Amino acid sequence: MNLSTLKNLLGLGAQASNLAALDENNNLCREIAQTRLLDDYVYTVLDTELTGLSARREEIVSIGAVRVRGLAIVPGESFSALVRPSIPLPKTSTLIHRITPEAIAKSPPLAEVLPGLIEFCKGTLIVGHHVGLDMSFINRACKKNHGQPMTNPCLDTMRMAMLWREKRTPSHYEQYNLSISYVLTDLAREFDLPRFTAHEALGDALQTAYLFIYLAKKIAGNRPLTLRELFRAGQSWRWYM
């Protein structure tokens, strides 16, 4: 009897959700090894727009995601949805992402959007800029509606940018220089990347995808880099679950 079978018999194995796609996703994610090269993985680069900044009170109003395979953006493979929140949309929120109450009045709630997003992300590594925030909202909804979170390993382009800056300028002063920005648009400008509309979920997902590909290649340099080596290079990171 192997360890996995024993855990299941003792009730310690992975718990099933009420959504087949979520269970399939989580089973696939358990099989992801960290020993493969970065360009061997399939990534889903995503972004969410919110009703506000509070991680406890706010809700998702828009989700955008694009596919990266072989460290290249895959044309035509994307996910985009407006979401109708259960709370009023503040005017300050509309000023940031330009989504109006009228625009989302007939949009589906997040519970109806989640299955499609989970299907799109199935078995992939998830990438985002400050990805822990995006995944905290998505997984809160997954737990509420389906009983389990998505367990996809995640990479944070903000942390990768910090790592790349540390490799280029290893002085302690530069690491704590308050004039340095890790805002997505500022990094895109600094690295001379293609520019997309800011604070628009699909546009920010595309922006993050370009940043991710740029940083992955820069951090790897002239040698192949595995996912495990990337995580070891940023040991203060975590796998957002």
Secondary structure, DSSP 4 states (H G I P E B T S, - for coil): --HHHHHHHTT-SPPP-S-HHHHHHHHHHHT--TTSBGGGSEEEEEEEEESSS-TTT--EEEEEEEEEESSSEEEEEEEEEE---SS---HHHHHHH---HHHHTTSPPHHHHHHHHHHHHTT-EEEETTHHHHHHHHHHHHHHHHSS-----EEEHHHHHHHHHHHH---HHHHT-TT----HHHHHHHTT-----TT-HHHHHHHHHHHHHHHHHHHHTTS--BHHHHHHHTTT-----
